[in-house]
Amino acid sequence: MSDEALVLRDEIDELVRALPRRIDADPERVDVGLARLVLTLIEFLRQVLEHQAVRRLDAGGLSEEEQERLGLAFLRLRDRMAELRTTLGVTEQDLNLDLGPLGKLL
């Protein structure tokens, strides 16, 4: 197993230990909680993908057309996320999950 894989495994193990064993789900707000979780995952993945795109851009690995397409895709995703947050009454801060000893997710 590579060093990166070992580090990732250790980080995942640490996350699992930080998460509660039981989830306190309010039946009246479970839909908002689920939507918040989905939006959090999408935002996390967006940030990871955007970071990778910037690294490729800095390394000169993208053509101008690819740069334009990626930029447009990230702008559209950001706008759509803002719409969904507004519709669901979720703020950007709501998406920044507290992972206990690991700190904030975003």
C-alpha positions as CSV (number, residue, x, y, z in Angstrom):
1,M,0.0,0.0,0.0
2,S,1.4,3.4,-0.9
3,D,2.2,6.1,1.6
4,E,-0.7,8.2,0.3
5,A,-3.1,5.3,0.7
6,L,-1.9,4.7,4.3
7,V,-2.4,8.4,5.1
8,L,-5.9,8.4,3.6
9,R,-6.8,5.2,5.5
10,D,-5.6,6.8,8.8
11,E,-7.6,9.9,8.1
12,I,-10.8,7.9,7.3
13,D,-10.3,5.9,10.5
14,E,-10.0,9.1,12.5
15,L,-13.2,10.4,10.9
16,V,-15.1,7.2,11.8
17,R,-14.0,7.5,15.4
18,A,-15.1,11.2,15.5
19,L,-18.6,10.5,14.1
20,P,-21.4,9.8,16.6
21,R,-22.5,6.1,16.9
22,R,-26.1,7.2,16.7
23,I,-27.9,9.8,14.7
24,D,-30.5,11.9,16.4
25,A,-33.0,12.3,13.5
26,D,-35.9,14.7,14.0
27,P,-38.8,13.3,11.8
28,E,-39.9,16.8,11.1
29,R,-36.6,18.0,9.7
30,V,-35.0,14.8,8.4
31,D,-35.5,16.0,4.8
32,V,-33.6,19.2,5.5
33,G,-30.9,17.3,7.2
34,L,-30.5,14.9,4.3
35,A,-30.4,17.8,1.8
36,R,-27.8,19.5,4.0
37,L,-25.7,16.4,4.0
38,V,-26.0,15.9,0.2
39,L,-25.1,19.6,-0.4
40,T,-22.1,19.2,1.9
41,L,-20.8,16.3,0.0
42,I,-21.3,18.1,-3.3
43,E,-19.5,21.2,-2.0
44,F,-16.6,19.1,-0.7
45,L,-16.3,17.3,-4.1
46,R,-16.5,20.6,-5.9
47,Q,-13.7,22.0,-3.8
48,V,-11.5,18.9,-4.4
49,L,-12.2,19.0,-8.2
50,E,-11.5,22.7,-8.4
51,H,-8.2,22.3,-6.5
52,Q,-7.2,19.6,-9.0
53,A,-8.2,21.8,-11.9
54,V,-6.1,24.7,-10.5
55,R,-3.1,22.3,-10.1
56,R,-3.5,21.1,-13.7
57,L,-3.8,24.7,-14.9
58,D,-0.7,25.7,-13.0
59,A,1.2,22.8,-14.5
60,G,0.1,23.8,-18.0
61,G,-1.8,20.6,-18.5
62,L,-5.0,22.2,-19.9
63,S,-5.7,23.6,-23.3
64,E,-7.5,27.0,-23.5
65,E,-10.7,25.2,-24.5
66,E,-10.5,22.9,-21.5
67,Q,-9.8,25.9,-19.2
68,E,-12.9,27.6,-20.5
69,R,-15.1,24.6,-20.1
70,L,-13.9,23.9,-16.6
71,G,-14.3,27.5,-15.6
72,L,-17.8,27.6,-16.9
73,A,-18.7,24.3,-15.3
74,F,-17.4,25.5,-11.9
75,L,-19.3,28.8,-12.2
76,R,-22.6,26.9,-13.1
77,L,-22.1,24.5,-10.2
78,R,-21.5,27.4,-7.8
79,D,-24.6,29.2,-9.0
80,R,-26.7,26.0,-8.8
81,M,-25.5,25.3,-5.3
82,A,-26.4,28.8,-4.2
83,E,-29.9,28.3,-5.7
84,L,-30.3,25.0,-3.8
85,R,-29.1,26.5,-0.5
86,T,-31.6,29.3,-0.9
87,T,-34.4,27.0,-1.7
88,L,-33.7,24.7,1.2
89,G,-32.9,27.5,3.6
90,V,-29.3,26.3,4.2
91,T,-26.4,28.6,4.6
92,E,-22.8,28.0,3.5
93,Q,-21.8,27.8,7.1
94,D,-24.4,25.0,7.6
95,L,-22.4,22.9,5.1
96,N,-19.2,23.2,7.1
97,L,-19.6,20.1,9.3
98,D,-17.7,19.9,12.6
99,L,-15.6,16.7,12.5
100,G,-14.7,17.0,16.2
101,P,-11.0,16.6,16.8
102,L,-10.3,16.9,13.0
103,G,-11.8,20.4,12.8
104,K,-14.2,21.7,10.2
105,L,-14.8,19.8,6.9
106,L,-14.7,22.8,4.5
